[in-house]
Amino acid sequence: MSNNAVYSLAEIEAMARKAARGAGYPWGLAEEAGRGARWLCAWGQGGVEAVATHLGTLGGSEPDLSHQREETGGLHLTDAVLAGALIADHLAEGEASPIASGVILSPLLLGIVGAASEVAGFRVDLSSPEGTYRLGKGGPVLMSEKAEPATISVRVEQASGSETASSGSAKQWAVSVDAAQWSVLEGYAHKTYVPATEASRALGAGAGLSDND
């Protein structure tokens, strides 16, 4: 018996967004996490697992969104979602420069940047000590195992309209998701729900505290 269920990209994006918010991210960054998960899933790259894994690295603590400006003009920070959002902002302006140090190049970060590159119409090479990935049509493709720079750097090229999917895969609109990974996201998302009180039940829909029907 399969433990998988099929979800649309819209459902995945919404759940990932709520889960990130439940883990302590402000709504703006939570939306970036949702878009990153959706982009990864669209190319069969395990977006739900990427979010669940990333949130698991927080260990139940609030995400560390602190950052410091470096002499190179980039930022020193450790959070992958914040780094992805920062790079997405640069892509919106067509910039390509050293961005940040101290960040592990996680699948979720690749998803956030990939989603932004698709919207901006760019092909992006994202390099870090973990390796160099090309983000374009077809999802993230590993170009080299390791890279020299200590910082994450970005190289931007205008995407060709005739460019084919870099992984040879077709874009998906609904994907099969492991039930255990989905349950992890549901657990975080549940933290965004306001606990019911006697007052809220009395003011909500339904019979409230009395039922005289």
C-alpha positions in Angstrom: 0.0 0.0 0.0 1.4 3.3 -1.1 2.1 6.1 1.5 2.0 8.7 -1.1 -0.7 11.2 -2.1 -1.0 13.4 -5.1 -1.2 17.2 -4.5 -1.4 20.1 -7.0 1.4 22.7 -7.1 -1.0 25.2 -5.6 -1.7 23.0 -2.6 2.1 22.3 -2.1 2.9 26.0 -2.3 0.2 26.9 0.3 1.2 24.1 2.7 4.9 25.0 2.4 4.1 28.7 3.0 2.0 27.9 6.2 4.7 25.5 7.4 7.5 28.1 7.1 5.3 30.6 8.9 4.6 28.1 11.6 8.4 27.6 12.0 8.9 31.3 12.7 9.5 32.9 9.4 7.7 36.3 8.7 5.0 36.0 6.0 7.2 37.5 3.2 9.9 34.9 3.7 7.4 32.1 4.2 5.9 33.0 0.7 9.4 32.7 -0.8 9.7 29.2 0.8 6.3 28.3 -0.7 7.4 29.4 -4.2 10.6 27.5 -3.9 8.8 24.3 -3.0 6.4 24.7 -5.9 9.3 25.3 -8.4 11.2 22.3 -7.2 8.1 20.1 -7.4 7.2 21.4 -10.8 10.5 19.9 -12.0 10.3 16.7 -9.9 12.9 17.8 -7.5 11.3 17.0 -4.1 10.1 20.4 -2.9 8.1 19.1 0.0 11.1 17.2 1.3 13.3 20.3 0.8 11.1 22.4 3.0 10.7 19.6 5.7 14.4 19.1 5.8 15.2 22.8 6.0 12.7 23.4 8.8 14.1 20.4 10.6 17.5 22.0 10.7 16.1 24.8 12.9 15.7 22.3 15.7 12.5 23.9 17.0 14.2 27.3 17.3 13.3 30.5 15.5 15.2 31.0 12.3 18.3 33.1 12.6 17.7 36.1 10.3 20.6 38.2 11.6 23.1 39.5 9.0 26.1 41.7 8.7 27.4 43.7 5.7 30.8 42.6 4.5 33.6 44.6 2.8 32.8 43.0 -0.5 29.3 44.4 -0.4 27.7 41.1 0.3 26.1 39.9 3.5 27.2 37.3 6.1 24.1 35.3 7.1 23.3 31.7 7.7 19.6 31.3 6.8 18.9 29.7 3.4 15.4 31.2 3.0 16.7 34.7 3.7 19.6 34.2 1.3 17.2 32.9 -1.4 15.0 36.0 -0.9 18.0 38.3 -1.1 19.2 36.7 -4.3 15.7 36.8 -5.8 15.7 40.6 -5.1 19.0 40.9 -7.0 17.6 38.9 -9.9 14.6 41.2 -10.1 17.1 44.0 -10.8 19.2 41.9 -13.2 22.2 42.0 -10.9 25.0 39.4 -10.8 27.5 39.8 -7.9 28.8 38.0 -4.8 25.8 37.8 -2.5 26.3 36.1 0.8 28.7 34.0 2.9 28.0 31.5 5.6 25.0 29.9 3.9 24.7 26.2 3.0 23.5 25.8 -0.6 20.3 23.8 0.3 17.7 22.5 -2.1 15.2 25.0 -0.8 17.5 27.9 -1.5 17.9 26.5 -5.1 14.1 26.4 -5.4 13.6 30.0 -4.2 16.3 31.3 -6.6 15.0 29.0 -9.4 11.5 30.3 -9.1 12.8 33.9 -9.2 15.0 33.2 -12.2 12.0 31.8 -14.1 9.9 34.9 -13.4 12.7 37.2 -14.4 13.5 35.3 -17.5 17.1 34.5 -16.6 19.3 31.5 -16.6 21.3 31.5 -13.4 24.6 29.9 -12.3 24.7 29.8 -8.5 28.1 29.0 -7.1 29.2 28.2 -3.5 31.7 26.0 -1.7 29.1 23.2 -2.1 29.2 23.4 -5.9 27.8 25.2 -8.9 24.2 24.7 -10.0 22.6 26.0 -13.2 19.0 27.1 -12.6 16.8 27.3 -15.7 14.2 25.3 -17.5 14.2 21.9 -16.1 15.1 22.7 -12.5 18.5 22.7 -10.8 21.4 21.0 -12.6 24.7 20.3 -10.8 27.5 21.7 -13.0 30.5 21.0 -10.7 30.9 19.3 -7.4 32.9 22.1 -5.7 33.5 25.7 -6.2 36.3 27.9 -4.9 34.5 31.0 -3.7 33.7 31.2 0.0 30.7 33.3 -0.8 27.6 32.4 -2.8 27.9 34.2 -6.2 25.5 34.5 -9.1 26.0 34.7 -12.8 23.0 35.8 -14.8 22.3 35.2 -18.5 19.2 36.1 -20.5 17.3 32.9 -21.1 16.7 32.0 -24.7 13.1 31.5 -25.7 14.0 28.3 -27.5 16.0 26.9 -24.5 14.9 23.4 -23.7 14.5 21.9 -20.3 18.0 21.5 -18.9 17.2 18.1 -17.2 15.1 16.8 -20.1 12.1 16.6 -17.9 8.6 17.9 -18.5 7.1 20.4 -16.1 4.6 18.8 -13.7 1.4 20.3 -12.3 0.6 17.7 -9.7 3.1 15.4 -7.9 3.1 12.4 -5.6 4.2 13.4 -2.1 5.4 11.1 0.7 2.8 11.1 3.4 5.5 11.4 6.2 7.0 14.5 4.6 3.6 16.0 4.1 2.8 15.3 7.8 5.9 17.2 8.8 4.7 20.3 7.0 1.2 19.9 8.5 2.8 19.9 12.0 4.5 23.2 11.4 1.4 24.7 9.6 -0.7 23.8 12.6 1.2 26.3 14.7 -0.3 29.1 12.6 -3.8 28.2 13.7 -5.3 30.2 16.6 -6.4 27.9 19.5 -10.1 27.9 20.0 -11.5 29.5 23.2 -14.9 29.6 24.7 -15.3 33.2 23.4 -14.2 32.3 19.8 -16.6 29.3 19.8 -19.4 31.5 20.9 -18.7 34.1 18.2 -18.0 31.6 15.4 -20.2 29.9 13.0 -22.6 27.2 14.2 -24.7 26.9 17.3 -22.0 28.2 19.7 -22.8 27.5 23.3 -26.4 26.6 22.8 -28.4 24.7 20.3 -32.2 25.4 20.3 -32.9 24.2 16.8 
